[in-house]
Every structure is written in structure tokens, then in C-alpha cells.
Amino acid sequence: MPAEHRALVGALEANIAKVLLGKPEPIRLAVVALLAGGHVLIEDAPGVGKTVLAKALAKSINCQFKRLQFTPDLLPSDILGSSVFLPNTGEFEFRPGPVFTNVLLADEINRTTPRTQSALLEAMSEGQVSIDGETFPLNQPFFVLATQNPLEFEGTYPLPENQLDRFMLCVEVGYPDRSVERQVLTSHREGEPVERVSPVMTAEQVRELQSEVRKVRVEDSLNDYMLDIVSATREHEEMALGVSTRGALTLYRAVQSLAFIEGRDFAVPDDIKRLLVPSLAHRVICRGLSRQKHRARAKSLILQIASKVRVPH
């Protein structure tokens, strides 16, 4: 990786780390998704820093940023926009919604209905929105940062499988240890630190880094390694739904991005191992489990499958 690219990535991660203390792995995974051209779902209990991570990443990029608070009464038109009749001209004019931005923070996405959640499907997979028979391209880069609380909490709706499949990575933040939590208390003495985050990267630089990520080499043996794991999820007796082809492709893109961020122009097996759970666990469905127990079992099965697949040398 050229020195200027290494400096940009380092500055981005350091900028986020100023306000999300003691969480280098969630920060690294969020940056992986950004540079791979994917989207990230941040899932954890309320109050552990999901929105802080999303806002800090969005504010670190000098581009259009919009935050949308998802609520049960939110409509698809509140996300995509709608056509408004103009009496003086007798015509309809399209008024774009919050999705027409570079970075969209979909806060507590599972607090709205599946019908409204699905409004983001085309935008996330194709970078465009179709309304009233007309297609509107979105700004590039287009990056969705969604947060959600665990499903057992009151007032939440499970994300449909096709919606989950659009997220490249599912990231958990987790509780900080005591020493870090003490630093959090001190850092909030004079207000909310995330509001003081300044941009360290432009939209053009993000696009440049995304282009460089696509050049990272992934050898055929590593492709077979990933596909062996993906195929095993489809054949496992405990899984009702395995990883899709889209899931395999997004894992490939994430592996390229992680290798790039680590300063290499080639991927290695450890890149794949590190990304298996955040990239694949939210895409599979286990048989006979409640949604509350499903995610933990899915992670366990992914790791179990990976342990039985031969690692290429």
C-alpha cells in the first residue's frame, strides 16, 4: 500500500478511536466495509456505542451525511422521497428523500416495519432507487450504516433475510472494560465528543481507496477455500438456509479490503478466518431456534464448519 493510502486509512481509524474508546476491532470492520463498497449493520444492546461508531465514521468523511431515526410509523416515502404535485405547473416534481446522500445512518433500523425496511433493498444492492417507473442513481460512494438492538427488546421487528443479505458485515461493539469506561466518563465531561469529530478524508479519496481495494490479489486456492466453507453451510443439517452467492461475493470483497488495510496487495487465509463470523453468521438460518438464540448458534456453526475445511498453504 502506498504511504499516502496507509496514512489515510490510519487517520480514519484514529479519528474514530478518539470517541469510540477501546474498540479497535469494530472500528476496523466498519472501515473494511466502507472501503469494500459494502454496508455495515452494527448490532448490540442499547448504549454501548453503536450510534457513536456510525456517527464518528460518517463525520470522518467530508461528504453528504444524513441520519434517519427509524420508528414504527416511518413510511418508504420518508426514506426514498416522493412526487409532489405543483398546482402552478400542473405537473409532479420528485422530492428526493434522505437516501440521496453519501453516508446514511439508519439508526435502530429494526424499530420500523419490514415493509419500510425493504425500501433500502434496491439502494443498497444497486446504488439506485426506482420510483413511479423512473430510476434515480444515488451519490457515490453510497454507504449505509445501520444500527439495531437485539430482537428480544420491546418494539423491534426482525430484519427480513433478504435485507440482512445486503449488509456486508454485522458488527458487535460490546461493553468496554472498566478502565476504558472510566475514560468514557471523563471524555464526556464537557459534552459529546462525537460532535467534535472533524473530517479526515474526502468522498473522492474514499472512491480512490475503493478502487485500490479491487486490485488486491486473491489466489484461486483462497477462492476455493471460501467456496468450500460457503457450500458447507448449505449442506449442514442444522442450517435451514446457507450462505448465498451474494454472501460469498461480499466475503471476497471484504477479504480484499482487510488485506489492503493491513498493508498488503494480496490476501491470506487469516483474512478469511477473521471475517467469517462478521460476514456470514447473519446470513444463515439455523433450524428450530428462536431468534434470540439463533445468532450465537450461527456463529458457533460457522467456526465449526471452518475448522473442518482444509486451509490452503
N, C-alpha and C positions, 0 to 999 in steps of 0.2 A: 504494500500500500504506500503511495507517495506520502511524503511528510505532511503536505497540506491537508490531505484527506484524513490522516491519522489525527492531526490537530483539530480538525472539525468535529470528528466523532468524539474525541476526548473532551472537547469543550462542551459538547451537548450533554454527555453523560455527567460531567462535573456540575453543570448548571442545574440539572435535575436533582443531583445528590445534595445540593445545598439545602433543599427544602424537604426532600424525602430521605431522611437520615437512616443509615444502616441498612439500606435495601439495594445493594448493587445488582443482584440477580434480576429482580423485577424491572429495574431500570434498563439493564442490558437487553432483556427480552422485548421490552417496548421499543427500543431503538432498532432491534433486529427486524421487527415487523414493519416499522416505518421505512427503513432502507430497502426492505424486500418488496415494497409496494403492496403490503397486506394491511390488515386491520387487526386490532387487538381488543380482546374482552378482558377486563380486569374484574375478577370475581373474588369477593371476600366479605367478611362481616362489616357492618356499618362502623365508620370511624377509625379505620386502620390506615387510611391514606390513599384509597383508590382514586378519589377525585383530585387529590393533591398531585399524584403521579400524572394523571391525564392533563391537568391544567399546566403543570410545570413543563411537560413535553410540548404542549401546544404553544405556550408562551415563549419557549426557547427558539421557535422558528418564526422568522419575520414574514408572516403571511396571513391570509384571512383565517380567522378563528371564530367559530360560533359555538355556543353552548346551548343545548336543548335539554330541559328538565322533563323527563318522561313521566307522565301522570296517567291515571286510568281514563281520563276524558280527552286525551290527545287524539287527534284525527290524522289520517295520512296527509291531508292537505296542509296541516300545520308543519309538516316536515318538508314536503315536496314543493308546496306552493299551489296556487290555483289561478284560474282565469276569472278576471273581473270585468263586468260589463261597463262600458263607458257610454253614458247617455248622449254626450255631445258628439260622438263619432258613430254611435250605433254599432260598435264592434267590441269584441272581447280582447282584453290585454292580459298576458300572462305575468303574474307577480311571483317571482322565484321565492322559495322557502329557504330555511336555514341550511338545507343540504347543499346549496350552491356556495361552497366555501372550500378552503384547502384542508382545514382540520376541523372535524365535527366532534364535539364532546357530547355523546349520548349518555347523559347521566341517569343512572338507575333505569336502564333500558327495559328491565323486566317488570317495571311497575305499570306498563301500558299493555293493552290487549295485543294478542298475536296479529290481528288484522293491521294494527298500526305498526307493529314491529316489522311486518313484511314489506312496508313501504320502502325500506332501505335495501331490499334484496338486489334490485337491478343496479342501484347506485354503487353498491359495494362490489358487485361482480363484474360490471361492465363499464363503470365510470360514466354513466349516463342515466337520464330519467326520461320516461315516456309518459306524457300527459295529454289527454284529448287527442290521441293519434299523432302527436308531434314529439320528436325526440330532441332532448336538450343535453349537450355534452357538459360534464362537470369540469371544474377547475382541476389542474394538475400541479403538484401532487394532490390527490384526494385521500385522506386518511381518517378513518373512523376510530375513535377511542371510546369504547362503551364500558360503563361500569354496571355491575349488578350485584345485588345482595343474594345470599343463599336462598334457595327456593322455599325453605321451611319458614321463612319470615312472613309475617302477615302482609297481605296486599300485593303479592307478587304473582306473575304469570310465567310459566315455563317458556323459554325460548324454543320455537319450533326447530326441528333438526336441520331444515334447510337454511335457517338463519344462523345457527351455530356453525354450520359448514362454511359460512362466508368469513368467519374470523380465522385469521392465520394462526394466532396464538391465544391461549387462555392463560392469563397470568394471575397468580395469587400473591398478595402483598404480605399478609401475616402480621402478627403482633410483634412489635420491636422488643428487644431485651431491655432490662431495667436501666442500664446506663444510657442507652440511646433515647429511651423515653424521657429521662431526665433532661437530656439536651433538647428534646422537643418542647418541653415545658419552658425552658429558658429562651429558646429561639422565638417563642410566641409572646414574649413579654411586651413587645412594642407593636404587636399587630400580627397579621397573617403574612408569613414570609413569601408564600407563593405569589402574592400580589406584587411583590417587588422583583420578580424574575424578569430579566431582560433578554431579548433575542440574541442568539449567538450564531445563527445560521439563517440564510435566506431560502425562499422557495426554490430559486434557481440552483442553489447549492445542494438542496435535497434531491432535485431531479438529476443532478450530475452524479451524486453518490449512488443513487438508484441505478443509473446506467452502468457505473463501475461494478456494482454488485453482480450484474448479469454476466460479467466477464469471468467470474470465479469458476475454475475448473472443478467439475465433479466427475470422477472417473467412473467407467462403466461398472466396475466392481461395487462401487458405493451405490450406484443406481439399483443394482440387483439386491444389495443389502436392504435398502429402503423398501423395495417392492416385495421382498420376502416377508418383511415384517407386516406390511400392509395386507398382503394376501393371507397371512396367518390370522389377522383379525377377522377376516371374512369367513374363515373356516372354523374358528374357535367355537366350541359347543356352548360356552356361556354367553356368547355375543349374538344378539338378535340382528344387529346392524354393524357391519365393519366399516373400515375407512374407505371413503370414496376416492375416485380418481382425482378429484379436486383436492382432496386431503393429501394425496401423495405428491401432487404438484406443489402445493403450498409448503409441505415439508422440504421439498427440494429447494424452493426459493429461500426459505428460512435458513437452511444449511449454507447456501451461498452467502447470505447476509452475515451470519455469525462468523464464518471463515474470514470474510472481508474485515469485519470489526476487530477480529483477533489479529489482523495484520498479515493475512495470507492470501495468495491468489489461487489457492486450491483448498478443497475440503478434505477432512479426515474423518474416520469413524467416530471419534469423540464428539464432533459437531453434531452428528446424527443422534448419538446417545443422549446428549444434553437436551435436545429439542423434542424427543419422542413424546414425553408426557404433555408439555405445554402445546404441542402441535396436534396430537392425535387423540388424547383422552376425552376431549369434549365432543368428538365426532362419532364415537361409538355408543351403542346402546346395549346394556347388559340385560340378560333375561331375569325376570322375576324379582327385580329390586325396586324399591321406592326411589324416587328421585333424590331423596335425602342421602341414601346410601350408595347411589349409583356412581357418583364421581370418584369416590375413594376406591371402589372396586375396579372401575375402569382404569385408573392409574396403575393399580396393582397388576392387572392383567396385561397391560401394555408392557410393563417392565418384565413380567414373567415371559411373555412371548419373545421379547428382545433377547432375554438370557439364553433362549434355546436356538436362536438363529446364529449361524456361523458368521463371525466378524471378519471382513476381508483384511488382508495384510498389504 
